[in-house]
Amino acid sequence: MTEPTTTAGAPEPERRARRTHRRVGLSARLAARCASRLATAAGDDRGDVPGWVLVTLMTAALVAGIWALAGEALEGLFEDAIAMVTNR
């Protein structure tokens, strides 16, 4: 009994094996490419200002701005709150 052949002339199981092999090869190449990009991206942050430095500076700027605009009102609120707690 002969194996079924396709129009290309190769037996069907052999064609399936080739397709599977190509898919696995493509997946392996894609995984390797992604891994190399991640490795490259992880080492590229030299010279950049870390995010935590920017967050710290922005927070300090906000505190200074709020303090400059509403310092006296905040001081009055704080003194009133302390007075209520200490019963003065």
PDB file with one MODEL, atoms N, CA, C and O in Angstrom:
MODEL        1
ATOM      1  N   MET A   1       0.830  -1.165   0.000  1.00  0.00           N
ATOM      2  CA  MET A   1       0.000   0.000   0.000  1.00  0.00           C
ATOM      3  C   MET A   1       0.883   1.240   0.000  1.00  0.00           C
ATOM      4  O   MET A   1       1.885   1.276   0.714  1.00  0.00           O
ATOM      5  N   THR A   2       0.544   2.232  -0.766  1.00  0.00           N
ATOM      6  CA  THR A   2       1.357   3.436  -0.857  1.00  0.00           C
ATOM      7  C   THR A   2       0.782   4.512   0.047  1.00  0.00           C
ATOM      8  O   THR A   2      -0.414   4.531   0.339  1.00  0.00           O
ATOM      9  N   GLU A   3       1.672   5.420   0.491  1.00  0.00           N
ATOM     10  CA  GLU A   3       1.235   6.524   1.345  1.00  0.00           C
ATOM     11  C   GLU A   3       0.567   7.587   0.486  1.00  0.00           C
ATOM     12  O   GLU A   3       0.946   7.782  -0.669  1.00  0.00           O
ATOM     13  N   PRO A   4      -0.411   8.265   1.037  1.00  0.00           N
ATOM     14  CA  PRO A   4      -1.051   9.325   0.256  1.00  0.00           C
ATOM     15  C   PRO A   4      -0.052  10.447  -0.014  1.00  0.00           C
ATOM     16  O   PRO A   4       0.706  10.835   0.876  1.00  0.00           O
ATOM     17  N   THR A   5      -0.051  10.951  -1.202  1.00  0.00           N
ATOM     18  CA  THR A   5       0.862  12.035  -1.554  1.00  0.00           C
ATOM     19  C   THR A   5       0.066  13.288  -1.847  1.00  0.00           C
ATOM     20  O   THR A   5      -1.128  13.234  -2.142  1.00  0.00           O
ATOM     21  N   THR A   6       0.729  14.387  -1.763  1.00  0.00           N
ATOM     22  CA  THR A   6       0.084  15.669  -2.063  1.00  0.00           C
ATOM     23  C   THR A   6       0.476  16.092  -3.459  1.00  0.00           C
ATOM     24  O   THR A   6       1.180  15.370  -4.165  1.00  0.00           O
ATOM     25  N   THR A   7       0.030  17.234  -3.844  1.00  0.00           N
ATOM     26  CA  THR A   7       0.356  17.710  -5.184  1.00  0.00           C
ATOM     27  C   THR A   7       1.840  18.006  -5.319  1.00  0.00           C
ATOM     28  O   THR A   7       2.366  18.023  -6.432  1.00  0.00           O
ATOM     29  N   ALA A   8       2.521  18.240  -4.204  1.00  0.00           N
ATOM     30  CA  ALA A   8       3.957  18.507  -4.271  1.00  0.00           C
ATOM     31  C   ALA A   8       4.748  17.215  -4.433  1.00  0.00           C
ATOM     32  O   ALA A   8       5.935  17.266  -4.753  1.00  0.00           O
ATOM     33  N   GLY A   9       4.141  16.092  -4.227  1.00  0.00           N
ATOM     34  CA  GLY A   9       4.813  14.819  -4.414  1.00  0.00           C
ATOM     35  C   GLY A   9       5.369  14.213  -3.137  1.00  0.00           C
ATOM     36  O   GLY A   9       5.795  13.058  -3.162  1.00  0.00           O
ATOM     37  N   ALA A  10       5.385  14.936  -2.020  1.00  0.00           N
ATOM     38  CA  ALA A  10       5.904  14.395  -0.765  1.00  0.00           C
ATOM     39  C   ALA A  10       4.777  13.696  -0.018  1.00  0.00           C
ATOM     40  O   ALA A  10       3.627  14.129  -0.093  1.00  0.00           O
ATOM     41  N   PRO A  11       5.083  12.633   0.694  1.00  0.00           N
ATOM     42  CA  PRO A  11       4.058  11.959   1.504  1.00  0.00           C
ATOM     43  C   PRO A  11       3.504  12.905   2.567  1.00  0.00           C
ATOM     44  O   PRO A  11       4.222  13.762   3.083  1.00  0.00           O
ATOM     45  N   GLU A  12       2.229  12.744   2.887  1.00  0.00           N
ATOM     46  CA  GLU A  12       1.546  13.628   3.829  1.00  0.00           C
ATOM     47  C   GLU A  12       2.217  13.684   5.204  1.00  0.00           C
ATOM     48  O   GLU A  12       2.393  14.788   5.720  1.00  0.00           O
ATOM     49  N   PRO A  13       2.603  12.564   5.832  1.00  0.00           N
ATOM     50  CA  PRO A  13       3.260  12.658   7.144  1.00  0.00           C
ATOM     51  C   PRO A  13       4.564  13.462   7.078  1.00  0.00           C
ATOM     52  O   PRO A  13       4.910  14.181   8.016  1.00  0.00           O
ATOM     53  N   GLU A  14       5.265  13.331   5.981  1.00  0.00           N
ATOM     54  CA  GLU A  14       6.514  14.072   5.841  1.00  0.00           C
ATOM     55  C   GLU A  14       6.245  15.576   5.747  1.00  0.00           C
ATOM     56  O   GLU A  14       6.982  16.375   6.324  1.00  0.00           O
ATOM     57  N   ARG A  15       5.200  15.959   5.027  1.00  0.00           N
ATOM     58  CA  ARG A  15       4.839  17.381   4.921  1.00  0.00           C
ATOM     59  C   ARG A  15       4.430  17.933   6.284  1.00  0.00           C
ATOM     60  O   ARG A  15       4.797  19.051   6.646  1.00  0.00           O
ATOM     61  N   ARG A  16       3.665  17.139   7.034  1.00  0.00           N
ATOM     62  CA  ARG A  16       3.268  17.584   8.374  1.00  0.00           C
ATOM     63  C   ARG A  16       4.487  17.781   9.259  1.00  0.00           C
ATOM     64  O   ARG A  16       4.571  18.753  10.010  1.00  0.00           O
ATOM     65  N   ALA A  17       5.423  16.859   9.166  1.00  0.00           N
ATOM     66  CA  ALA A  17       6.643  16.969   9.962  1.00  0.00           C
ATOM     67  C   ALA A  17       7.424  18.220   9.589  1.00  0.00           C
ATOM     68  O   ALA A  17       7.957  18.900  10.465  1.00  0.00           O
ATOM     69  N   ARG A  18       7.497  18.531   8.306  1.00  0.00           N
ATOM     70  CA  ARG A  18       8.205  19.745   7.875  1.00  0.00           C
ATOM     71  C   ARG A  18       7.513  20.998   8.401  1.00  0.00           C
ATOM     72  O   ARG A  18       8.174  21.927   8.865  1.00  0.00           O
ATOM     73  N   ARG A  19       6.171  21.024   8.327  1.00  0.00           N
ATOM     74  CA  ARG A  19       5.435  22.188   8.835  1.00  0.00           C
ATOM     75  C   ARG A  19       5.666  22.367  10.329  1.00  0.00           C
ATOM     76  O   ARG A  19       5.893  23.482  10.798  1.00  0.00           O
ATOM     77  N   THR A  20       5.608  21.272  11.070  1.00  0.00           N
ATOM     78  CA  THR A  20       5.829  21.338  12.509  1.00  0.00           C
ATOM     79  C   THR A  20       7.234  21.828  12.802  1.00  0.00           C
ATOM     80  O   THR A  20       7.440  22.655  13.691  1.00  0.00           O
ATOM     81  N   HIS A  21       8.198  21.316  12.052  1.00  0.00           N
ATOM     82  CA  HIS A  21       9.588  21.717  12.247  1.00  0.00           C
ATOM     83  C   HIS A  21       9.752  23.208  11.968  1.00  0.00           C
ATOM     84  O   HIS A  21      10.476  23.895  12.688  1.00  0.00           O
ATOM     85  N   ARG A  22       9.089  23.713  10.933  1.00  0.00           N
ATOM     86  CA  ARG A  22       9.171  25.143  10.623  1.00  0.00           C
ATOM     87  C   ARG A  22       8.541  25.972  11.726  1.00  0.00           C
ATOM     88  O   ARG A  22       9.081  27.013  12.102  1.00  0.00           O
ATOM     89  N   ARG A  23       7.402  25.526  12.253  1.00  0.00           N
ATOM     90  CA  ARG A  23       6.740  26.268  13.328  1.00  0.00           C
ATOM     91  C   ARG A  23       7.611  26.312  14.574  1.00  0.00           C
ATOM     92  O   ARG A  23       7.745  27.355  15.214  1.00  0.00           O
ATOM     93  N   VAL A  24       8.197  25.176  14.911  1.00  0.00           N
ATOM     94  CA  VAL A  24       9.061  25.132  16.090  1.00  0.00           C
ATOM     95  C   VAL A  24      10.268  26.033  15.868  1.00  0.00           C
ATOM     96  O   VAL A  24      10.683  26.755  16.774  1.00  0.00           O
ATOM     97  N   GLY A  25      10.831  25.991  14.668  1.00  0.00           N
ATOM     98  CA  GLY A  25      11.972  26.849  14.363  1.00  0.00           C
ATOM     99  C   GLY A  25      11.615  28.313  14.442  1.00  0.00           C
ATOM    100  O   GLY A  25      12.395  29.116  14.954  1.00  0.00           O
ATOM    101  N   LEU A  26      10.444  28.673  13.940  1.00  0.00           N
ATOM    102  CA  LEU A  26       9.984  30.047  13.993  1.00  0.00           C
ATOM    103  C   LEU A  26       9.770  30.472  15.438  1.00  0.00           C
ATOM    104  O   LEU A  26      10.156  31.579  15.815  1.00  0.00           O
ATOM    105  N   SER A  27       9.169  29.621  16.248  1.00  0.00           N
ATOM    106  CA  SER A  27       8.949  29.937  17.655  1.00  0.00           C
ATOM    107  C   SER A  27      10.268  30.113  18.384  1.00  0.00           C
ATOM    108  O   SER A  27      10.415  31.027  19.196  1.00  0.00           O
ATOM    109  N   ALA A  28      11.224  29.248  18.100  1.00  0.00           N
ATOM    110  CA  ALA A  28      12.529  29.350  18.748  1.00  0.00           C
ATOM    111  C   ALA A  28      13.238  30.637  18.336  1.00  0.00           C
ATOM    112  O   ALA A  28      13.856  31.301  19.169  1.00  0.00           O
ATOM    113  N   ARG A  29      13.152  30.991  17.056  1.00  0.00           N
ATOM    114  CA  ARG A  29      13.792  32.235  16.610  1.00  0.00           C
ATOM    115  C   ARG A  29      13.132  33.440  17.248  1.00  0.00           C
ATOM    116  O   ARG A  29      13.811  34.381  17.662  1.00  0.00           O
ATOM    117  N   LEU A  30      11.797  33.415  17.329  1.00  0.00           N
ATOM    118  CA  LEU A  30      11.071  34.521  17.937  1.00  0.00           C
ATOM    119  C   LEU A  30      11.428  34.653  19.418  1.00  0.00           C
ATOM    120  O   LEU A  30      11.645  35.762  19.907  1.00  0.00           O
ATOM    121  N   ALA A  31      11.489  33.540  20.125  1.00  0.00           N
ATOM    122  CA  ALA A  31      11.849  33.567  21.546  1.00  0.00           C
ATOM    123  C   ALA A  31      13.271  34.094  21.730  1.00  0.00           C
ATOM    124  O   ALA A  31      13.528  34.870  22.651  1.00  0.00           O
ATOM    125  N   ALA A  32      14.188  33.683  20.872  1.00  0.00           N
ATOM    126  CA  ALA A  32      15.570  34.154  20.973  1.00  0.00           C
ATOM    127  C   ALA A  32      15.649  35.653  20.692  1.00  0.00           C
ATOM    128  O   ALA A  32      16.388  36.374  21.361  1.00  0.00           O
ATOM    129  N   ARG A  33      14.893  36.117  19.710  1.00  0.00           N
ATOM    130  CA  ARG A  33      14.893  37.541  19.385  1.00  0.00           C
ATOM    131  C   ARG A  33      14.324  38.356  20.543  1.00  0.00           C
ATOM    132  O   ARG A  33      14.865  39.408  20.885  1.00  0.00           O
ATOM    133  N   CYS A  34      13.235  37.879  21.150  1.00  0.00           N
ATOM    134  CA  CYS A  34      12.644  38.587  22.288  1.00  0.00           C
ATOM    135  C   CYS A  34      13.607  38.618  23.473  1.00  0.00           C
ATOM    136  O   CYS A  34      13.748  39.643  24.140  1.00  0.00           O
ATOM    137  N   ALA A  35      14.258  37.502  23.725  1.00  0.00           N
ATOM    138  CA  ALA A  35      15.213  37.447  24.838  1.00  0.00           C
ATOM    139  C   ALA A  35      16.375  38.404  24.615  1.00  0.00           C
ATOM    140  O   ALA A  35      16.818  39.072  25.549  1.00  0.00           O
ATOM    141  N   SER A  36      16.867  38.473  23.394  1.00  0.00           N
ATOM    142  CA  SER A  36      17.989  39.378  23.140  1.00  0.00           C
ATOM    143  C   SER A  36      17.564  40.833  23.262  1.00  0.00           C
ATOM    144  O   SER A  36      18.339  41.663  23.737  1.00  0.00           O
ATOM    145  N   ARG A  37      16.341  41.159  22.839  1.00  0.00           N
ATOM    146  CA  ARG A  37      15.866  42.538  22.987  1.00  0.00           C
ATOM    147  C   ARG A  37      15.677  42.902  24.448  1.00  0.00           C
ATOM    148  O   ARG A  37      15.994  44.018  24.858  1.00  0.00           O
ATOM    149  N   LEU A  38      15.159  41.960  25.242  1.00  0.00           N
ATOM    150  CA  LEU A  38      14.994  42.234  26.668  1.00  0.00           C
ATOM    151  C   LEU A  38      16.348  42.432  27.344  1.00  0.00           C
ATOM    152  O   LEU A  38      16.506  43.318  28.184  1.00  0.00           O
ATOM    153  N   ALA A  39      17.309  41.613  26.978  1.00  0.00           N
ATOM    154  CA  ALA A  39      18.643  41.743  27.560  1.00  0.00           C
ATOM    155  C   ALA A  39      19.270  43.069  27.167  1.00  0.00           C
ATOM    156  O   ALA A  39      19.932  43.707  27.986  1.00  0.00           O
ATOM    157  N   THR A  40      19.071  43.490  25.933  1.00  0.00           N
ATOM    158  CA  THR A  40      19.619  44.761  25.468  1.00  0.00           C
ATOM    159  C   THR A  40      18.907  45.919  26.150  1.00  0.00           C
ATOM    160  O   THR A  40      19.549  46.881  26.571  1.00  0.00           O
ATOM    161  N   ALA A  41      17.595  45.834  26.260  1.00  0.00           N
ATOM    162  CA  ALA A  41      16.825  46.919  26.871  1.00  0.00           C
ATOM    163  C   ALA A  41      17.163  47.072  28.351  1.00  0.00           C
ATOM    164  O   ALA A  41      17.151  48.187  28.872  1.00  0.00           O
ATOM    165  N   ALA A  42      17.458  45.985  29.024  1.00  0.00           N
ATOM    166  CA  ALA A  42      17.768  46.048  30.444  1.00  0.00           C
ATOM    167  C   ALA A  42      19.078  46.775  30.688  1.00  0.00           C
ATOM    168  O   ALA A  42      19.238  47.405  31.734  1.00  0.00           O
ATOM    169  N   GLY A  43      20.018  46.708  29.757  1.00  0.00           N
ATOM    170  CA  GLY A  43      21.304  47.348  29.944  1.00  0.00           C
ATOM    171  C   GLY A  43      21.394  48.739  29.360  1.00  0.00           C
ATOM    172  O   GLY A  43      22.451  49.363  29.450  1.00  0.00           O
ATOM    173  N   ASP A  44      20.321  49.258  28.757  1.00  0.00           N
ATOM    174  CA  ASP A  44      20.363  50.555  28.100  1.00  0.00           C
ATOM    175  C   ASP A  44      20.000  51.720  29.005  1.00  0.00           C
ATOM    176  O   ASP A  44      19.945  52.853  28.527  1.00  0.00           O
ATOM    177  N   ASP A  45      19.751  51.497  30.285  1.00  0.00           N
ATOM    178  CA  ASP A  45      19.300  52.592  31.130  1.00  0.00           C
ATOM    179  C   ASP A  45      20.452  53.389  31.726  1.00  0.00           C
ATOM    180  O   ASP A  45      20.217  54.244  32.580  1.00  0.00           O
ATOM    181  N   ARG A  46      21.671  53.143  31.312  1.00  0.00           N
ATOM    182  CA  ARG A  46      22.798  53.916  31.803  1.00  0.00           C
ATOM    183  C   ARG A  46      22.667  55.340  31.276  1.00  0.00           C
ATOM    184  O   ARG A  46      22.380  55.549  30.097  1.00  0.00           O
ATOM    185  N   GLY A  47      22.874  56.302  32.140  1.00  0.00           N
ATOM    186  CA  GLY A  47      22.801  57.688  31.723  1.00  0.00           C
ATOM    187  C   GLY A  47      21.409  58.291  31.837  1.00  0.00           C
ATOM    188  O   GLY A  47      21.274  59.513  31.777  1.00  0.00           O
ATOM    189  N   ASP A  48      20.390  57.493  31.996  1.00  0.00           N
ATOM    190  CA  ASP A  48      19.038  58.013  32.177  1.00  0.00           C
ATOM    191  C   ASP A  48      18.820  58.347  33.652  1.00  0.00           C
ATOM    192  O   ASP A  48      19.357  57.687  34.542  1.00  0.00           O
ATOM    193  N   VAL A  49      18.030  59.377  33.885  1.00  0.00           N
ATOM    194  CA  VAL A  49      17.682  59.705  35.257  1.00  0.00           C
ATOM    195  C   VAL A  49      16.648  58.694  35.715  1.00  0.00           C
ATOM    196  O   VAL A  49      15.595  58.565  35.090  1.00  0.00           O
ATOM    197  N   PRO A  50      16.928  57.974  36.795  1.00  0.00           N
ATOM    198  CA  PRO A  50      15.949  56.982  37.266  1.00  0.00           C
ATOM    199  C   PRO A  50      14.626  57.640  37.635  1.00  0.00           C
ATOM    200  O   PRO A  50      14.582  58.796  38.056  1.00  0.00           O
ATOM    201  N   GLY A  51      13.564  56.887  37.470  1.00  0.00           N
ATOM    202  CA  GLY A  51      12.231  57.402  37.743  1.00  0.00           C
ATOM    203  C   GLY A  51      12.039  57.859  39.171  1.00  0.00           C
ATOM    204  O   GLY A  51      11.324  58.831  39.417  1.00  0.00           O
ATOM    205  N   TRP A  52      12.667  57.173  40.123  1.00  0.00           N
ATOM    206  CA  TRP A  52      12.458  57.550  41.520  1.00  0.00           C
ATOM    207  C   TRP A  52      13.053  58.915  41.820  1.00  0.00           C
ATOM    208  O   TRP A  52      12.550  59.617  42.697  1.00  0.00           O
ATOM    209  N   VAL A  53      14.115  59.314  41.114  1.00  0.00           N
ATOM    210  CA  VAL A  53      14.696  60.641  41.311  1.00  0.00           C
ATOM    211  C   VAL A  53      13.705  61.699  40.833  1.00  0.00           C
ATOM    212  O   VAL A  53      13.498  62.710  41.504  1.00  0.00           O
ATOM    213  N   LEU A  54      13.096  61.465  39.673  1.00  0.00           N
ATOM    214  CA  LEU A  54      12.121  62.414  39.162  1.00  0.00           C
ATOM    215  C   LEU A  54      10.907  62.527  40.077  1.00  0.00           C
ATOM    216  O   LEU A  54      10.413  63.627  40.322  1.00  0.00           O
ATOM    217  N   VAL A  55      10.426  61.395  40.583  1.00  0.00           N
ATOM    218  CA  VAL A  55       9.276  61.414  41.490  1.00  0.00           C
ATOM    219  C   VAL A  55       9.625  62.183  42.757  1.00  0.00           C
ATOM    220  O   VAL A  55       8.806  62.960  43.249  1.00  0.00           O
ATOM    221  N   THR A  56      10.824  61.983  43.293  1.00  0.00           N
ATOM    222  CA  THR A  56      11.251  62.687  44.500  1.00  0.00           C
ATOM    223  C   THR A  56      11.329  64.190  44.264  1.00  0.00           C
ATOM    224  O   THR A  56      10.865  64.975  45.091  1.00  0.00           O
ATOM    225  N   LEU A  57      11.913  64.589  43.141  1.00  0.00           N
ATOM    226  CA  LEU A  57      12.025  66.012  42.834  1.00  0.00           C
ATOM    227  C   LEU A  57      10.661  66.658  42.611  1.00  0.00           C
ATOM    228  O   LEU A  57      10.423  67.776  43.069  1.00  0.00           O
ATOM    229  N   MET A  58       9.768  65.967  41.915  1.00  0.00           N
ATOM    230  CA  MET A  58       8.433  66.521  41.685  1.00  0.00           C
ATOM    231  C   MET A  58       7.653  66.640  42.990  1.00  0.00           C
ATOM    232  O   MET A  58       6.925  67.612  43.192  1.00  0.00           O
ATOM    233  N   THR A  59       7.802  65.659  43.871  1.00  0.00           N
ATOM    234  CA  THR A  59       7.116  65.718  45.165  1.00  0.00           C
ATOM    235  C   THR A  59       7.638  66.889  45.984  1.00  0.00           C
ATOM    236  O   THR A  59       6.860  67.625  46.590  1.00  0.00           O
ATOM    237  N   ALA A  60       8.946  67.060  46.001  1.00  0.00           N
ATOM    238  CA  ALA A  60       9.526  68.186  46.744  1.00  0.00           C
ATOM    239  C   ALA A  60       9.047  69.514  46.174  1.00  0.00           C
ATOM    240  O   ALA A  60       8.771  70.447  46.927  1.00  0.00           O
ATOM    241  N   ALA A  61       8.946  69.608  44.849  1.00  0.00           N
ATOM    242  CA  ALA A  61       8.465  70.844  44.225  1.00  0.00           C
ATOM    243  C   ALA A  61       7.005  71.107  44.593  1.00  0.00           C
ATOM    244  O   ALA A  61       6.633  72.249  44.865  1.00  0.00           O
ATOM    245  N   LEU A  62       6.181  70.066  44.604  1.00  0.00           N
ATOM    246  CA  LEU A  62       4.776  70.243  44.990  1.00  0.00           C
ATOM    247  C   LEU A  62       4.650  70.696  46.442  1.00  0.00           C
ATOM    248  O   LEU A  62       3.865  71.595  46.744  1.00  0.00           O
ATOM    249  N   VAL A  63       5.412  70.085  47.338  1.00  0.00           N
ATOM    250  CA  VAL A  63       5.360  70.460  48.754  1.00  0.00           C
ATOM    251  C   VAL A  63       5.788  71.912  48.916  1.00  0.00           C
ATOM    252  O   VAL A  63       5.145  72.670  49.643  1.00  0.00           O
ATOM    253  N   ALA A  64       6.868  72.307  48.247  1.00  0.00           N
ATOM    254  CA  ALA A  64       7.346  73.695  48.355  1.00  0.00           C
ATOM    255  C   ALA A  64       6.312  74.665  47.791  1.00  0.00           C
ATOM    256  O   ALA A  64       6.082  75.733  48.359  1.00  0.00           O
ATOM    257  N   GLY A  65       5.684  74.289  46.664  1.00  0.00           N
ATOM    258  CA  GLY A  65       4.671  75.167  46.081  1.00  0.00           C
ATOM    259  C   GLY A  65       3.457  75.331  46.971  1.00  0.00           C
ATOM    260  O   GLY A  65       2.968  76.443  47.166  1.00  0.00           O
ATOM    261  N   ILE A  66       2.967  74.222  47.512  1.00  0.00           N
ATOM    262  CA  ILE A  66       1.795  74.282  48.404  1.00  0.00           C
ATOM    263  C   ILE A  66       2.139  75.066  49.667  1.00  0.00           C
ATOM    264  O   ILE A  66       1.329  75.858  50.149  1.00  0.00           O
ATOM    265  N   TRP A  67       3.332  74.849  50.200  1.00  0.00           N
ATOM    266  CA  TRP A  67       3.755  75.542  51.411  1.00  0.00           C
ATOM    267  C   TRP A  67       3.856  77.049  51.170  1.00  0.00           C
ATOM    268  O   TRP A  67       3.496  77.851  52.032  1.00  0.00           O
ATOM    269  N   ALA A  68       4.355  77.425  49.978  1.00  0.00           N
ATOM    270  CA  ALA A  68       4.481  78.847  49.666  1.00  0.00           C
ATOM    271  C   ALA A  68       3.115  79.504  49.525  1.00  0.00           C
ATOM    272  O   ALA A  68       2.929  80.644  49.952  1.00  0.00           O
ATOM    273  N   LEU A  69       2.158  78.797  48.930  1.00  0.00           N
ATOM    274  CA  LEU A  69       0.834  79.378  48.708  1.00  0.00           C
ATOM    275  C   LEU A  69      -0.053  79.349  49.945  1.00  0.00           C
ATOM    276  O   LEU A  69      -0.780  80.306  50.212  1.00  0.00           O
ATOM    277  N   ALA A  70       0.003  78.258  50.698  1.00  0.00           N
ATOM    278  CA  ALA A  70      -0.952  78.084  51.797  1.00  0.00           C
ATOM    279  C   ALA A  70      -0.266  77.810  53.128  1.00  0.00           C
ATOM    280  O   ALA A  70      -0.843  77.154  53.995  1.00  0.00           O
ATOM    281  N   GLY A  71       0.942  78.296  53.300  1.00  0.00           N
ATOM    282  CA  GLY A  71       1.707  78.016  54.517  1.00  0.00           C
ATOM    283  C   GLY A  71       1.040  78.520  55.776  1.00  0.00           C
ATOM    284  O   GLY A  71       0.960  77.800  56.771  1.00  0.00           O
ATOM    285  N   GLU A  72       0.559  79.757  55.744  1.00  0.00           N
ATOM    286  CA  GLU A  72      -0.055  80.341  56.944  1.00  0.00           C
ATOM    287  C   GLU A  72      -1.348  79.613  57.321  1.00  0.00           C
ATOM    288  O   GLU A  72      -1.610  79.370  58.499  1.00  0.00           O
ATOM    289  N   ALA A  73      -2.153  79.267  56.308  1.00  0.00           N
ATOM    290  CA  ALA A  73      -3.410  78.558  56.583  1.00  0.00           C
ATOM    291  C   ALA A  73      -3.127  77.161  57.136  1.00  0.00           C
ATOM    292  O   ALA A  73      -3.798  76.706  58.062  1.00  0.00           O
ATOM    293  N   LEU A  74      -2.137  76.493  56.567  1.00  0.00           N
ATOM    294  CA  LEU A  74      -1.778  75.152  57.057  1.00  0.00           C
ATOM    295  C   LEU A  74      -1.226  75.223  58.483  1.00  0.00           C
ATOM    296  O   LEU A  74      -1.490  74.343  59.302  1.00  0.00           O
ATOM    297  N   GLU A  75      -0.459  76.275  58.771  1.00  0.00           N
ATOM    298  CA  GLU A  75       0.079  76.447  60.125  1.00  0.00           C
ATOM    299  C   GLU A  75      -1.055  76.656  61.126  1.00  0.00           C
ATOM    300  O   GLU A  75      -1.025  76.111  62.230  1.00  0.00           O
ATOM    301  N   GLY A  76      -2.055  77.449  60.735  1.00  0.00           N
ATOM    302  CA  GLY A  76      -3.212  77.669  61.608  1.00  0.00           C
ATOM    303  C   GLY A  76      -3.991  76.375  61.843  1.00  0.00           C
ATOM    304  O   GLY A  76      -4.397  76.093  62.971  1.00  0.00           O
ATOM    305  N   LEU A  77      -4.203  75.589  60.789  1.00  0.00           N
ATOM    306  CA  LEU A  77      -4.885  74.293  60.948  1.00  0.00           C
ATOM    307  C   LEU A  77      -4.120  73.371  61.882  1.00  0.00           C
ATOM    308  O   LEU A  77      -4.711  72.702  62.730  1.00  0.00           O
ATOM    309  N   PHE A  78      -2.797  73.340  61.723  1.00  0.00           N
ATOM    310  CA  PHE A  78      -1.972  72.474  62.567  1.00  0.00           C
ATOM    311  C   PHE A  78      -2.060  72.900  64.028  1.00  0.00           C
ATOM    312  O   PHE A  78      -2.209  72.057  64.913  1.00  0.00           O
ATOM    313  N   GLU A  79      -1.967  74.210  64.287  1.00  0.00           N
ATOM    314  CA  GLU A  79      -2.026  74.698  65.664  1.00  0.00           C
ATOM    315  C   GLU A  79      -3.394  74.428  66.290  1.00  0.00           C
ATOM    316  O   GLU A  79      -3.479  74.082  67.469  1.00  0.00           O
ATOM    317  N   ASP A  80      -4.463  74.584  65.509  1.00  0.00           N
ATOM    318  CA  ASP A  80      -5.803  74.285  66.005  1.00  0.00           C
ATOM    319  C   ASP A  80      -5.949  72.801  66.345  1.00  0.00           C
ATOM    320  O   ASP A  80      -6.534  72.453  67.370  1.00  0.00           O
ATOM    321  N   ALA A  81      -5.422  71.935  65.493  1.00  0.00           N
ATOM    322  CA  ALA A  81      -5.503  70.494  65.737  1.00  0.00           C
ATOM    323  C   ALA A  81      -4.726  70.102  66.980  1.00  0.00           C
ATOM    324  O   ALA A  81      -5.204  69.302  67.785  1.00  0.00           O
ATOM    325  N   ILE A  82      -3.539  70.655  67.145  1.00  0.00           N
ATOM    326  CA  ILE A  82      -2.734  70.347  68.342  1.00  0.00           C
ATOM    327  C   ILE A  82      -3.445  70.862  69.581  1.00  0.00           C
ATOM    328  O   ILE A  82      -3.455  70.191  70.613  1.00  0.00           O
ATOM    329  N   ALA A  83      -4.037  72.037  69.493  1.00  0.00           N
ATOM    330  CA  ALA A  83      -4.750  72.606  70.641  1.00  0.00           C
ATOM    331  C   ALA A  83      -5.921  71.739  71.034  1.00  0.00           C
ATOM    332  O   ALA A  83      -6.208  71.589  72.222  1.00  0.00           O
ATOM    333  N   MET A  84      -6.618  71.152  70.042  1.00  0.00           N
ATOM    334  CA  MET A  84      -7.759  70.281  70.365  1.00  0.00           C
ATOM    335  C   MET A  84      -7.297  69.008  71.034  1.00  0.00           C
ATOM    336  O   MET A  84      -7.997  68.476  71.895  1.00  0.00           O
ATOM    337  N   VAL A  85      -6.146  68.512  70.663  1.00  0.00           N
ATOM    338  CA  VAL A  85      -5.662  67.256  71.231  1.00  0.00           C
ATOM    339  C   VAL A  85      -5.133  67.483  72.642  1.00  0.00           C
ATOM    340  O   VAL A  85      -5.361  66.667  73.535  1.00  0.00           O
ATOM    341  N   THR A  86      -4.434  68.581  72.838  1.00  0.00           N
ATOM    342  CA  THR A  86      -3.830  68.840  74.156  1.00  0.00           C
ATOM    343  C   THR A  86      -4.770  69.577  75.086  1.00  0.00           C
ATOM    344  O   THR A  86      -4.406  69.820  76.237  1.00  0.00           O
ATOM    345  N   ASN A  87      -5.985  69.953  74.633  1.00  0.00           N
ATOM    346  CA  ASN A  87      -6.995  70.650  75.431  1.00  0.00           C
ATOM    347  C   ASN A  87      -6.501  71.997  75.952  1.00  0.00           C
ATOM    348  O   ASN A  87      -6.695  72.321  77.124  1.00  0.00           O
ATOM    349  N   ARG A  88      -5.880  72.758  75.107  1.00  0.00           N
ATOM    350  CA  ARG A  88      -5.420  74.083  75.521  1.00  0.00           C
ATOM    351  C   ARG A  88      -6.411  75.109  75.151  1.00  0.00           C
ATOM    352  O   ARG A  88      -6.203  76.293  75.417  1.00  0.00           O
TER     353      ARG A  88
ENDMDL
END
